[in-house]
Amino acid sequence: MRAKPGCSIYTHSRTALCQSGARTGAARLESPDGARDGAHVFHLRPGPILSSMFNQFLRFLIVGGLAAAADILIAVAALESINLLTEYELDPWLKLAINLGGVVCASVVAYVGLRRWVFTSSQPHRAALPRFLAMTLGAVIANELALLGLLSITPLSYQHALALTLVATAVLVFEIARRWVFQAR
């Protein structure tokens, strides 16, 4: 049995450890016929730890997308409903209040989705909810500061800087939610 360059294969545990650059990953070795000796060709498959975290991150992104959609749909529907009832231009403060309603609904979608589907947490609400709110507020502040910093010290366009900060914030929020907000007991 041969390993790919940069990989070490441990036949006693049927595990391959591969290192490419600064990233290290683990995978399982599977034989098509279930044999364990070195005479057979083994296929490298993602291990349960990596694949479950990848699936968890995908679910995290789906919940985030649903929360963003809830925010937009609720805020736009409320704004359009009020516009139909009045002939005057709405005050900007009223628009902010409408948006706040959308944000609250999106936060409920995110909290329930993360708690029940992404992390399947059994943390009591009295512990998880304040942590979730602190994480959410911290993420907004970190995102704004990172965007300000990138726009101030790099030649990146607004769109590129925003995309970079959103990706970095999503990864940060995922890890904080996984390790602190909805941690397994």
Secondary structure, DSSP 8 states (H G I E B T S, - for coil): ----TTEEEETTTTEEEEEETTEEEEEEEE-TT---STTS--EEEE-HHHHHHHHHHHHHHHHHHHHHHHHHHHHHHHHHHHHHH-SS---HHHHHHHHHHHHHHHHHHHHHHIIIIIS-----HHHHHHHHHHHHHHHHHHHHHHHHHHHHHS---HHHHHHHHHHHHHHHHHHHIIIIIS---
